[in-house]
């Protein structure tokens, strides 16, 4: 038996794909695997007869039982790749497919392309993929349940550059690529110097254009120190990084320097757990990190990279993949070896509530409350059993169904993943379109809206799906210039509980204040126009506020990022039990979590204490202010509110980060001064301590003398 691996030729000298395939073939050769050259040419213009002859020539050396590891794509098109696999199998060869990358357009989900691609990949005995995210993506798109997967995790770069000892902190940022395609700002104005290894210019006073370099020379240049940056341009670029391995990342680590990468990159866990670099959401955050890092911290990163880099320089990631692939293809027990050996116990669970409402553009929105631990949910037609939609996260609770008739009836099924497919944990009862009816509001939920046409319908859908019937939804259109007003009017015309008001643009605080004046409920909540709430939020919070006779009830929060759900706004309090506001403020000082939308307030608190208008950090200003007038609060650790940063990764507050330090200081002083001057005088000692906690937090982020002056002013009050 012989083993071959395909190797791409004929691409331009700077082709990343050809570079990666050549390195992989070189590493495979060290294991005794033979090369099978594939030349890139205009395959679409070749006749079927000529293509068959070409393929016969390529595979002429194989015999029955030989293995061919196909590095795909060959850049000759999907039809060529499919024909290659079928020729190998016609000669009784065996195929393993090495999935090198997935283009952003394919990741996004073009179903005809996916059907063809899944059909090709399903002909292999095993698939080598760059990441677990790629594996999950392929499974969702139709790869057979018995497929054997090998995850590479990271690309190898078999170079061993000469490196001088890095004895000091290097604050520079290296970027190997075209800055225009990476979504860089028009001008690089950060303090951190940027070294660009591209022929493309990047304007800015602190940019050095190094020009394109071959990989060996680039590694030598990078090894002088600093941080390597992996970045992306737009949503397509981000999609690419979430499932593919970045060659830039491997080059930086091979050169011995730590990295800066965007949150959600497929290698994020590997980078974090091995201390290879820092994860950031924005370039502003990257530049601030470079500015703040100490020399000791930098050298710790460098030491961790140097421990890790030999794996890449010696090709161990690729070697492991190739050996595991051959083991899997020839051993019946290998597939089970990679699965957990623990006995699986089916978790219990049940559906407490399911709601179907009409959504904007006449779609259907289905929401549910599930008690238990699921890994995903199927929404099925109750009459035909056909799957109408699916969400693959156990914490999800909302699905938009497009082009489904209004009279449709649905069942929601909770599942966990098993070796042979999905195991159903529980099924809901049959749900159909809810009847619309007027409400006698006990709770008023207020939502400011501004230029939110892309996402506000989802937020409204989750608000309308509440299991608590006596809630009105007040939406204040804050001078939107897009189609937001049209969407709001659509909901107002169809749902009696929706009230819509319009005003000139004045910011969230003024929009909330306006909404409060129209509120008819005895309690008021707030919601942002890009977030979600769970279907039982208002029911549980209203029950808690009545049970405990509280002025405010608070829930913990899930923050949604591209990497999933994380907890925020949690407190070590006894649940559903009244505590004095003094006790709560003690914990609040430690977390400084000023969010307003995870709370339900007694109406008098809000009407008597309006929001601070024209204050940059309005939530930080208002939350301590209104809390100081509360008598007691209670807490539910149920994560009933979802703060979504997958739609908009930045907000107005993020823009303030790029302000000069003097302006930042004035913004911070403004909100601290607001709650000190306007808060309950009986709580002034607590408010002063809270103000000092904020000042200390700001001083930890910014080295600026006026913060010390502000601290002295507060201490002397």
C-alpha positions as CSV (number, residue, x, y, z in Angstrom):
1,X,0.0,0.0,0.0
2,X,1.2,3.5,-0.9
3,X,0.0,6.8,0.3
4,X,-0.1,10.0,-1.9
5,X,-0.9,13.6,-1.2
6,X,-1.9,16.1,-3.9
7,X,0.2,19.3,-4.3
8,X,-1.0,22.4,-6.0
9,X,1.2,24.0,-8.7
10,X,0.9,26.7,-11.2
11,X,-0.3,29.5,-8.9
12,X,1.3,33.0,-8.6
13,X,4.4,33.1,-6.5
14,X,2.6,34.9,-3.7
15,X,-0.3,32.4,-3.5
16,X,-1.1,31.6,0.1
17,X,-3.0,28.4,-1.0
18,X,0.0,27.1,-3.0
19,X,2.4,27.9,-0.1
20,X,0.2,26.0,2.4
21,X,-0.2,23.0,0.1
22,X,3.6,22.8,-0.6
23,X,4.4,23.0,3.1
24,X,1.9,20.2,3.9
25,X,3.3,18.1,1.1
26,X,6.9,18.6,2.3
27,X,5.9,17.5,5.8
28,X,4.0,14.5,4.4
29,X,7.1,13.5,2.4
30,X,9.1,13.3,5.7
31,X,6.5,10.6,6.8
32,X,7.1,8.6,3.6
33,X,4.0,10.0,1.8
34,X,4.4,10.5,-2.0
35,X,3.5,13.7,-3.9
36,X,0.8,13.8,-6.6
37,X,1.1,17.1,-8.5
38,X,-2.0,19.0,-9.6
39,X,-1.5,21.9,-11.9
40,X,-3.9,24.8,-11.8
41,X,-5.3,25.6,-15.2
42,X,-8.5,26.8,-16.9
43,X,-10.4,23.5,-16.3
44,X,-13.8,24.9,-17.2
45,X,-12.7,25.2,-20.9
46,X,-11.4,21.7,-21.2
47,X,-13.5,19.0,-22.8
48,X,-14.6,16.0,-20.8
49,X,-12.4,13.7,-22.9
50,X,-9.3,15.8,-22.3
51,X,-10.1,16.1,-18.6
52,X,-10.3,12.3,-18.2
53,X,-7.0,11.9,-20.0
54,X,-5.4,14.4,-17.7
55,X,-6.8,12.8,-14.6
56,X,-5.7,9.3,-15.8
57,X,-2.2,10.7,-16.1
58,X,-2.3,12.3,-12.6
59,X,-3.3,9.1,-10.9
60,X,-1.4,6.7,-13.2
61,X,0.9,5.5,-10.3
62,X,-1.8,4.3,-7.9
63,X,-2.9,0.7,-7.3
64,X,-5.9,-0.8,-5.7
65,X,-5.9,-0.1,-2.0
66,X,-3.6,2.9,-2.2
67,X,-4.6,6.1,-0.3
68,X,-4.7,9.6,-1.8
69,X,-5.0,12.5,0.5
70,X,-6.6,15.2,-1.6
71,X,-5.8,18.8,-0.7
72,X,-8.9,20.7,-1.7
73,X,-9.6,23.0,-3.4
74,X,-7.3,22.4,-6.3
75,X,-8.3,25.8,-7.7
76,X,-9.6,24.0,-10.8
77,X,-13.2,24.1,-9.8
78,X,-15.6,21.8,-7.9
79,X,-16.3,19.7,-11.0
80,X,-12.6,18.9,-11.4
81,X,-12.2,18.0,-7.8
82,X,-15.3,15.7,-8.0
83,X,-13.9,14.1,-11.1
84,X,-10.5,13.5,-9.4
85,X,-12.1,11.7,-6.5
86,X,-14.2,9.5,-8.7
87,X,-11.2,8.6,-10.9
88,X,-9.2,7.6,-7.8
89,X,-12.1,5.4,-6.6
90,X,-12.6,3.9,-10.0
91,X,-9.0,2.6,-9.7
92,X,-10.0,1.2,-6.3
93,X,-8.0,3.9,-4.5
94,X,-9.1,5.2,-1.1
95,X,-9.7,8.9,-0.5
96,X,-9.1,11.3,2.4
97,X,-9.9,14.9,1.8
98,X,-7.8,17.6,3.4
99,X,-10.2,20.7,3.5
100,X,-7.7,23.6,3.2
101,X,-10.1,26.5,3.5
102,X,-13.7,27.6,2.9
103,X,-14.5,30.8,1.1
104,X,-16.7,33.4,2.9
105,X,-19.5,33.2,0.3
106,X,-19.8,29.4,0.8
107,X,-19.7,29.8,4.6
108,X,-22.6,32.2,4.4
109,X,-24.8,29.3,3.0
110,X,-25.5,29.2,-0.7
111,X,-27.5,26.0,-0.6
112,X,-26.8,24.8,-4.2
113,X,-23.1,25.1,-3.7
114,X,-23.3,23.4,-0.3
115,X,-25.3,20.5,-1.8
116,X,-22.5,19.8,-4.3
117,X,-19.7,20.3,-1.8
118,X,-21.3,18.0,0.7
119,X,-21.8,15.4,-2.0
120,X,-18.0,15.6,-2.8
121,X,-16.9,15.4,0.8
122,X,-19.1,12.5,1.6
123,X,-17.2,10.4,-0.9
124,X,-14.1,10.5,1.4
125,X,-13.3,8.1,4.2
126,X,-12.2,10.9,6.5
127,X,-12.0,14.7,6.4
128,X,-9.1,16.8,7.7
129,X,-10.5,20.2,8.6
130,X,-8.8,23.3,9.9
131,X,-11.1,23.8,13.0
132,X,-13.8,22.4,15.1
133,X,-16.0,25.2,13.9
134,X,-15.5,24.0,10.3
135,X,-16.4,20.5,11.4
136,X,-19.7,21.7,12.9
137,X,-20.4,23.8,9.8
138,X,-20.0,20.8,7.5
139,X,-22.1,18.6,9.8
140,X,-24.9,21.2,9.6
141,X,-24.7,21.3,5.8
142,X,-25.2,17.6,5.2
143,X,-22.0,15.6,5.9
144,X,-23.0,12.1,6.8
145,X,-23.2,11.2,10.5
146,X,-20.6,8.4,10.2
147,X,-17.9,10.7,8.8
148,X,-14.6,10.6,10.6
149,X,-13.1,14.1,11.2
150,X,-9.6,15.1,12.1
151,X,-9.1,18.8,13.3
152,X,-5.8,20.4,12.5
153,X,-6.2,23.5,14.7
154,X,-3.3,25.5,13.2
155,X,-1.2,25.6,10.0
156,X,2.5,24.7,10.3
157,X,5.2,27.0,8.9
158,X,8.4,24.9,8.8
159,X,10.8,27.7,9.1
160,X,13.4,28.2,11.9
161,X,14.5,31.8,11.7
162,X,17.5,33.1,13.5
163,X,16.2,35.0,16.5
164,X,18.1,37.4,18.7
165,X,17.1,37.4,22.4
166,X,14.1,39.7,23.0
167,X,15.3,41.5,26.1
168,X,12.8,44.4,26.1
169,X,9.3,45.5,25.3
170,X,8.5,46.1,21.6
171,X,5.3,48.0,21.2
172,X,5.1,47.8,17.4
173,X,2.2,46.0,15.6
174,X,3.1,43.9,12.5
175,X,0.6,43.3,9.8
176,X,1.4,40.9,7.0
177,X,-1.2,41.7,4.4
178,X,-3.0,44.5,2.6
179,X,-4.5,46.9,5.1
180,X,-7.3,47.9,2.7
181,X,-8.7,44.4,2.7
182,X,-8.4,44.1,6.5
183,X,-10.8,46.9,7.3
184,X,-8.1,49.3,8.7
185,X,-9.1,52.9,9.3
186,X,-8.4,55.4,6.5
187,X,-5.6,56.8,8.6
188,X,-3.6,55.0,11.3
189,X,-3.5,57.5,14.1
190,X,-2.8,55.3,17.0
191,X,0.3,55.7,19.2
192,X,1.4,52.1,18.5
193,X,3.6,52.0,15.3
194,X,2.2,49.8,12.5
195,X,4.6,47.8,10.2
196,X,2.8,46.8,7.0
197,X,4.3,44.0,4.9
198,X,2.5,44.8,1.7
199,X,2.9,46.8,-1.5
200,X,-0.3,48.6,-0.6
201,X,0.0,51.9,1.3
202,X,-1.6,52.6,4.7
203,X,-1.9,56.3,5.4
204,X,-0.9,57.5,8.9
205,X,1.9,59.2,10.7
206,X,2.9,56.1,12.6
207,X,3.0,53.6,9.7
208,X,6.1,52.0,8.2
209,X,5.5,50.3,4.8
210,X,7.9,47.4,4.6
211,X,6.6,45.9,1.4
212,X,5.8,42.3,0.6
213,X,8.4,39.7,1.7
214,X,8.8,36.0,1.1
215,X,8.0,34.0,4.2
216,X,11.6,33.2,5.3
217,X,12.6,36.9,5.1
218,X,9.3,37.9,6.7
219,X,9.9,35.6,9.7
220,X,13.4,37.1,10.2
221,X,11.9,40.6,10.2
222,X,9.1,39.7,12.6
223,X,11.5,38.0,15.0
224,X,12.9,41.4,16.1
225,X,9.9,41.7,18.4
226,X,6.4,43.3,18.7
227,X,3.0,41.8,18.2
228,X,1.6,40.2,15.0
229,X,-1.9,41.3,14.1
230,X,-4.6,39.1,12.5
231,X,-7.5,41.2,11.3
232,X,-10.4,41.1,8.8
233,X,-12.4,43.4,6.5
234,X,-16.1,43.2,6.9
235,X,-18.4,40.3,7.7
236,X,-17.0,38.1,4.9
237,X,-13.5,38.4,6.3
238,X,-14.7,37.7,9.8
239,X,-16.6,34.6,8.6
240,X,-13.4,33.3,7.0
241,X,-11.5,33.6,10.3
242,X,-14.2,31.8,12.3
243,X,-13.8,28.5,10.5
244,X,-10.4,28.6,8.7
245,X,-6.8,28.7,10.0
246,X,-4.9,31.9,9.4
247,X,-1.5,31.6,7.8
248,X,-0.6,35.0,9.2
249,X,-1.2,33.7,12.7
250,X,1.2,30.8,12.2
251,X,3.9,33.0,10.6
252,X,3.8,35.4,13.6
253,X,4.1,32.5,16.1
254,X,6.8,30.8,14.1
255,X,8.8,34.0,14.2
256,X,8.4,34.0,18.0
257,X,6.2,37.0,18.6
258,X,2.8,37.1,20.4
259,X,-0.4,37.9,18.5
260,X,-3.4,40.2,18.6
261,X,-6.5,38.5,17.1
262,X,-10.3,39.3,16.8
263,X,-12.7,37.6,19.2
264,X,-14.3,34.6,17.7
265,X,-11.4,33.5,15.5
266,X,-11.3,29.7,15.2
267,X,-8.0,29.5,17.2
268,X,-9.2,31.7,20.0
269,X,-9.2,29.0,22.7
270,X,-5.8,27.7,21.7
271,X,-4.4,31.2,21.9
272,X,-5.9,32.0,25.2
273,X,-5.1,28.7,26.9
274,X,-1.4,28.8,25.8
275,X,-1.0,32.5,26.5
276,X,0.1,33.2,22.9
277,X,-1.5,36.7,22.6
278,X,-4.6,38.8,23.3
279,X,-8.2,38.7,22.1
280,X,-9.8,42.0,21.2
281,X,-13.0,43.3,19.7
282,X,-11.7,46.4,18.0
283,X,-8.5,47.9,16.7
284,X,-9.0,50.7,19.3
285,X,-8.8,48.0,21.9
286,X,-5.7,46.5,20.3
287,X,-3.9,49.9,20.2
288,X,-4.9,50.6,23.9
289,X,-3.5,47.2,24.9
290,X,-0.2,47.9,23.2
291,X,-0.1,51.2,25.0
292,X,-0.8,49.8,28.4
293,X,1.1,46.5,28.5
294,X,4.1,46.3,30.8
295,X,7.5,44.9,29.8
296,X,7.1,42.0,32.2
297,X,3.7,41.1,30.6
298,X,5.2,41.3,27.2
299,X,8.2,39.0,28.0
300,X,5.7,36.4,29.5
301,X,3.9,36.3,26.2
302,X,7.2,35.9,24.3
303,X,8.3,33.1,26.6
304,X,4.9,31.3,26.1
305,X,5.2,31.7,22.3
306,X,8.7,30.3,22.3
307,X,7.5,27.2,24.1
308,X,4.8,26.7,21.6
309,X,6.5,27.7,18.3
310,X,8.5,24.4,17.8
311,X,5.3,22.6,17.1
312,X,4.8,24.8,14.0
313,X,8.5,24.9,13.0
314,X,8.7,21.1,13.0
315,X,5.3,20.5,11.4
316,X,3.8,18.6,14.3
317,X,0.2,19.8,13.7
318,X,0.3,18.4,10.1
319,X,2.1,15.2,11.1
320,X,-0.5,14.5,13.7
321,X,-3.4,15.1,11.2
322,X,-1.9,12.8,8.6
323,X,-1.1,10.0,11.0
324,X,-4.6,10.2,12.7
325,X,-6.2,10.2,9.3
326,X,-4.5,7.0,8.3
327,X,-5.3,5.4,11.7
328,X,-8.9,6.4,11.4
329,X,-9.2,5.0,7.8
330,X,-7.7,1.6,8.7
331,X,-9.0,1.0,12.3
332,X,-12.6,0.3,13.2
333,X,-12.1,1.5,16.8
334,X,-10.5,4.9,16.1
335,X,-13.8,6.7,15.7
336,X,-15.0,5.5,19.1
337,X,-11.6,6.4,20.5
338,X,-12.2,10.0,19.9
339,X,-15.6,10.0,21.6
340,X,-16.2,10.2,25.4
341,X,-15.9,6.9,27.2
342,X,-18.3,8.1,29.9
343,X,-21.9,6.7,30.1
344,X,-24.3,9.1,28.6
345,X,-27.2,10.0,30.9
346,X,-30.1,11.6,29.1
347,X,-30.9,15.0,30.8
348,X,-34.4,15.8,31.8
349,X,-36.2,18.8,30.4
350,X,-39.6,20.2,29.4
351,X,-41.1,23.1,27.5
352,X,-42.9,25.6,29.8
353,X,-44.1,28.0,27.1
354,X,-44.2,28.4,23.3
355,X,-45.5,31.4,21.4
356,X,-46.0,32.1,17.7
357,X,-46.4,35.7,16.5
358,X,-46.5,37.5,13.2
359,X,-43.2,39.2,12.5
360,X,-42.4,42.1,10.1
361,X,-42.8,41.4,6.4
362,X,-45.4,38.7,7.4
363,X,-42.9,36.2,8.6
364,X,-43.6,34.1,11.7
365,X,-41.6,34.4,14.9
366,X,-41.6,31.5,17.3
367,X,-40.2,31.8,20.9
368,X,-40.1,29.2,23.7
369,X,-39.1,28.7,27.3
370,X,-37.3,25.3,28.0
371,X,-36.3,24.0,31.4
372,X,-33.4,21.7,31.1
373,X,-30.1,21.3,29.3
374,X,-30.4,21.0,25.5
375,X,-27.8,21.4,22.7
376,X,-30.2,22.7,20.1
377,X,-33.9,22.9,19.0
378,X,-35.8,21.8,16.0
379,X,-39.0,23.6,15.0
380,X,-41.2,21.2,13.1
381,X,-44.5,21.5,11.3
382,X,-47.1,19.8,13.6
383,X,-49.1,18.3,10.8
384,X,-46.3,17.0,8.4
385,X,-43.4,16.6,10.8
386,X,-41.1,18.5,8.4
387,X,-38.4,20.5,10.0
388,X,-39.1,24.2,9.4
389,X,-36.0,25.5,11.1
390,X,-33.3,24.8,13.7
391,X,-31.1,26.6,16.2
392,X,-27.9,24.9,17.3
393,X,-27.5,26.4,20.7
394,X,-29.1,25.2,23.9
395,X,-29.6,28.7,25.3
396,X,-31.4,30.0,22.2
397,X,-35.1,30.7,22.4
398,X,-36.2,32.5,19.2
399,X,-36.4,31.6,15.5
400,X,-37.7,33.6,12.6
401,X,-39.6,31.4,10.1
402,X,-39.8,32.8,6.6
403,X,-42.5,32.0,4.0
404,X,-44.6,29.8,6.4
405,X,-48.4,30.1,6.1
406,X,-50.1,31.9,9.0
407,X,-52.3,28.9,9.6
408,X,-49.2,26.7,10.2
409,X,-48.9,24.8,13.5
410,X,-45.6,23.9,15.1
411,X,-43.9,21.7,17.6
412,X,-40.5,22.6,19.1
413,X,-38.1,19.7,19.9
414,X,-35.1,19.9,22.2
415,X,-32.1,17.7,21.3
416,X,-28.6,16.7,22.3
417,X,-26.0,15.5,19.8
418,X,-25.0,11.9,19.8
419,X,-22.6,9.8,17.6
420,X,-25.4,8.7,15.3
421,X,-27.3,12.0,15.1
422,X,-29.7,14.1,17.3
423,X,-31.4,12.6,20.3
424,X,-34.7,14.3,21.2
425,X,-35.0,15.2,24.9
426,X,-38.5,16.8,24.9
427,X,-41.2,18.0,22.6
428,X,-43.5,21.0,23.2
429,X,-47.2,21.0,22.7
430,X,-48.7,22.3,19.4
431,X,-48.3,26.1,19.0
432,X,-50.1,28.3,16.4
433,X,-50.4,32.0,15.7
434,X,-51.3,33.9,18.9
435,X,-54.5,35.9,19.1
436,X,-54.0,39.7,19.4
437,X,-55.9,41.4,22.2
438,X,-55.7,44.7,24.1
439,X,-54.0,44.6,27.5
440,X,-54.4,46.3,30.9
441,X,-50.8,47.2,31.4
442,X,-49.2,46.4,34.8
443,X,-45.7,46.7,33.2
444,X,-44.5,49.2,30.6
445,X,-41.5,48.2,28.5
446,X,-39.8,51.2,26.9
447,X,-37.5,50.8,23.9
448,X,-35.7,53.8,22.2
449,X,-35.2,53.2,18.5
450,X,-32.7,54.8,16.2
451,X,-31.7,53.6,12.7
452,X,-32.3,50.0,13.6
453,X,-34.0,48.7,10.5
454,X,-31.6,45.7,10.3
455,X,-32.4,44.2,13.7
456,X,-35.2,45.9,15.6
457,X,-37.9,43.5,14.4
458,X,-36.2,40.7,16.3
459,X,-36.1,42.7,19.5
460,X,-39.8,43.6,19.1
461,X,-40.6,39.9,18.4
462,X,-39.0,38.8,21.7
463,X,-40.8,41.5,23.6
464,X,-44.2,40.5,22.1
465,X,-43.5,36.9,22.9
466,X,-43.7,37.5,26.7
467,X,-45.7,35.0,28.7
468,X,-46.8,37.9,30.9
469,X,-50.0,39.2,29.3
470,X,-50.4,42.6,31.0
471,X,-47.4,44.4,29.4
472,X,-47.4,47.3,26.9
473,X,-44.5,48.0,24.6
474,X,-43.7,51.7,24.2
475,X,-41.2,52.4,21.3
476,X,-39.8,55.9,20.8
477,X,-38.4,56.6,17.4
478,X,-35.5,59.0,18.1
479,X,-35.4,60.7,14.7
480,X,-34.4,57.6,12.6
481,X,-33.4,58.3,9.0
482,X,-33.8,54.8,7.7
483,X,-36.8,52.5,7.5
484,X,-37.2,52.1,11.3
485,X,-40.3,54.2,11.4
486,X,-42.0,52.1,8.7
487,X,-41.2,48.9,10.7
488,X,-42.6,50.4,13.9
489,X,-45.8,51.5,12.3
490,X,-46.2,48.0,10.9
491,X,-46.2,46.6,14.4
492,X,-48.3,49.4,15.9
493,X,-51.1,48.7,13.4
494,X,-51.2,44.9,14.2
495,X,-50.5,44.7,17.9
496,X,-52.8,46.5,20.4
497,X,-50.1,46.5,23.1
498,X,-47.6,48.4,20.9
499,X,-47.4,52.2,21.2
500,X,-45.2,54.2,18.9
501,X,-44.1,57.8,19.3
502,X,-41.8,59.9,17.2
503,X,-39.4,62.7,18.1
504,X,-36.4,64.6,16.8
505,X,-33.1,62.9,17.4
506,X,-31.9,63.7,20.9
507,X,-30.3,60.5,22.2
508,X,-31.4,57.5,24.2
509,X,-31.9,59.4,27.5
510,X,-34.4,61.8,26.0
511,X,-36.2,59.0,24.2
512,X,-36.5,57.0,27.4
513,X,-37.8,60.1,29.3
514,X,-40.4,60.6,26.6
515,X,-41.5,57.0,26.8
516,X,-41.9,57.2,30.6
517,X,-44.4,60.1,30.1
518,X,-46.7,57.8,28.1
519,X,-46.3,54.7,30.4
520,X,-49.5,53.3,31.9
521,X,-48.0,50.5,33.9
522,X,-47.2,50.4,37.6
523,X,-43.7,49.1,36.8
524,X,-41.3,50.2,34.1
525,X,-38.6,48.2,32.2
526,X,-36.2,49.3,29.5
527,X,-34.9,47.4,26.5
528,X,-32.4,48.4,23.7
529,X,-33.4,48.0,20.1
530,X,-30.8,45.4,19.3
531,X,-31.1,43.1,22.3
532,X,-33.4,40.3,23.2
533,X,-35.4,39.2,26.3
534,X,-36.4,35.7,27.3
535,X,-40.1,34.9,27.0
536,X,-40.6,34.6,30.8
537,X,-38.6,37.7,31.7
538,X,-41.6,40.0,32.6
539,X,-43.6,37.2,34.3
540,X,-40.7,36.2,36.6
541,X,-39.7,39.8,37.4
542,X,-43.2,41.0,38.1
543,X,-43.9,38.0,40.4
544,X,-40.6,38.8,42.3
545,X,-41.3,42.5,42.7
546,X,-44.8,41.7,44.2
547,X,-43.6,38.9,46.4
548,X,-40.8,41.0,47.9
549,X,-42.5,44.4,47.9
550,X,-39.4,45.9,46.2
551,X,-38.8,49.1,44.3
552,X,-36.5,47.4,41.8
553,X,-36.0,43.7,40.7
554,X,-32.8,42.8,39.0
555,X,-31.8,39.9,36.7
556,X,-28.5,38.6,35.6
557,X,-27.6,39.0,31.9
558,X,-26.2,37.0,29.0
559,X,-23.9,38.8,26.7
560,X,-24.0,37.4,23.2
561,X,-20.7,37.6,21.2
562,X,-19.6,35.8,18.1
563,X,-18.2,33.1,20.4
564,X,-21.4,32.5,22.2
565,X,-23.1,33.3,25.6
566,X,-21.2,34.7,28.5
567,X,-22.5,35.8,31.9
568,X,-22.6,39.4,33.1
569,X,-24.3,41.6,35.8
570,X,-24.3,38.7,38.3
571,X,-24.3,39.3,42.1
572,X,-23.7,37.0,45.1
573,X,-27.2,37.7,46.6
574,X,-29.8,35.3,47.9
575,X,-32.3,35.0,45.0
576,X,-35.8,36.3,45.1
577,X,-35.3,37.8,48.5
578,X,-35.5,41.5,49.4
579,X,-32.3,43.3,50.5
580,X,-31.8,46.9,51.4
581,X,-30.4,49.1,48.6
582,X,-27.4,49.8,50.9
583,X,-26.5,46.1,50.8
584,X,-26.9,46.0,47.0
585,X,-24.8,49.1,46.5
586,X,-21.9,47.4,48.4
587,X,-21.8,44.7,45.7
588,X,-22.5,47.2,42.9
589,X,-19.3,49.0,43.8
590,X,-17.3,45.9,43.1
591,X,-18.8,45.2,39.7
592,X,-19.6,48.7,38.4
593,X,-22.3,47.3,36.1
594,X,-24.5,50.3,35.3
595,X,-26.9,48.7,32.9
596,X,-30.5,49.9,33.2
597,X,-32.2,47.3,31.1
598,X,-31.9,44.2,33.4
599,X,-34.2,45.8,35.9
600,X,-37.9,46.4,36.6
601,X,-38.6,49.7,38.4
602,X,-41.5,51.0,40.5
603,X,-43.0,53.6,38.2
604,X,-42.7,56.5,40.8
605,X,-38.9,56.0,40.9
606,X,-38.6,56.5,37.2
607,X,-41.1,59.4,36.8
608,X,-39.6,61.3,39.7
609,X,-36.0,60.8,38.6
610,X,-35.6,61.3,34.8
611,X,-32.5,60.3,32.8
612,X,-29.5,62.5,32.4
613,X,-29.8,64.0,28.9
614,X,-26.6,64.9,27.0
615,X,-24.4,62.9,29.3
616,X,-22.0,60.6,27.4
617,X,-22.1,57.8,30.0
618,X,-25.9,58.2,30.7
619,X,-26.4,54.7,32.2
620,X,-23.5,55.2,34.6
621,X,-24.9,58.5,35.6
622,X,-28.6,57.4,36.1
623,X,-28.3,53.9,37.6
624,X,-26.6,55.0,40.9
625,X,-28.8,58.1,41.0
626,X,-32.1,56.1,40.8
627,X,-30.8,53.3,43.1
628,X,-30.1,55.8,45.8
629,X,-33.8,56.6,46.1
630,X,-34.9,53.0,46.2
631,X,-35.8,51.3,49.5
632,X,-35.0,47.7,48.7
633,X,-34.3,45.5,45.7
634,X,-34.4,41.8,44.9
635,X,-32.3,39.7,42.5
636,X,-33.1,36.8,40.1
637,X,-30.0,34.9,38.7
638,X,-31.9,33.8,35.6
639,X,-30.1,35.7,32.7
640,X,-33.5,36.9,31.4
641,X,-32.0,39.8,29.4
642,X,-29.6,39.2,26.5
643,X,-27.1,42.0,25.6
644,X,-26.3,41.3,22.0
645,X,-22.9,42.3,20.5
646,X,-23.1,40.0,17.5
647,X,-25.1,42.6,15.5
648,X,-23.2,45.7,16.5
649,X,-19.8,45.1,18.0
650,X,-19.4,48.8,18.8
651,X,-21.8,51.4,20.2
652,X,-21.7,55.1,20.9
653,X,-19.6,54.5,24.0
654,X,-17.0,52.7,22.0
655,X,-16.5,55.9,19.9
656,X,-15.6,57.8,23.1
657,X,-12.6,55.5,23.6
658,X,-10.8,57.2,20.7
659,X,-11.2,60.7,22.3
660,X,-8.2,62.6,23.7
661,X,-7.5,61.8,27.3
662,X,-8.8,65.2,28.4
663,X,-12.2,64.7,26.8
664,X,-12.4,61.2,28.3
665,X,-11.7,62.6,31.7
666,X,-14.4,65.2,31.3
667,X,-16.9,62.5,30.2
668,X,-16.1,60.5,33.3
669,X,-16.2,63.4,35.6
670,X,-19.6,64.4,34.1
671,X,-21.4,61.2,35.0
672,X,-19.8,60.9,38.4
673,X,-20.7,64.5,39.3
674,X,-24.3,63.9,38.1
675,X,-25.1,61.1,40.6
676,X,-23.2,62.8,43.4
677,X,-25.1,66.1,43.0
678,X,-28.6,64.6,42.2
679,X,-28.6,61.4,44.2
680,X,-30.3,60.9,47.5
681,X,-28.6,63.1,50.1
682,X,-29.3,60.4,52.7
683,X,-27.1,58.0,50.7
684,X,-24.3,60.5,50.1
685,X,-21.6,58.5,51.9
686,X,-22.4,55.4,49.8
687,X,-22.5,57.5,46.6
688,X,-19.1,59.1,47.5
689,X,-17.6,55.6,47.9
690,X,-19.1,54.6,44.6
691,X,-17.7,57.7,42.9
692,X,-14.2,56.9,44.3
693,X,-14.6,53.3,43.0
694,X,-15.3,54.7,39.5
695,X,-12.3,57.1,39.7
696,X,-10.0,54.2,40.8
697,X,-11.3,52.1,37.8
698,X,-10.6,55.0,35.4
699,X,-7.1,55.6,36.9
700,X,-6.4,51.9,36.3
701,X,-7.0,52.4,32.6
702,X,-5.7,55.9,32.1
703,X,-2.6,57.6,33.4
704,X,-3.8,61.1,33.8
705,X,-3.1,63.5,36.7
706,X,-6.6,65.1,36.8
707,X,-8.1,61.8,38.0
708,X,-6.1,62.2,41.2
709,X,-7.4,65.8,41.6
710,X,-11.0,64.5,41.1
711,X,-10.4,61.9,43.8
712,X,-9.2,64.5,46.2
713,X,-12.3,66.7,45.5
714,X,-14.6,63.8,46.2
715,X,-12.8,62.8,49.4
716,X,-13.2,66.4,50.7
717,X,-16.9,66.6,49.9
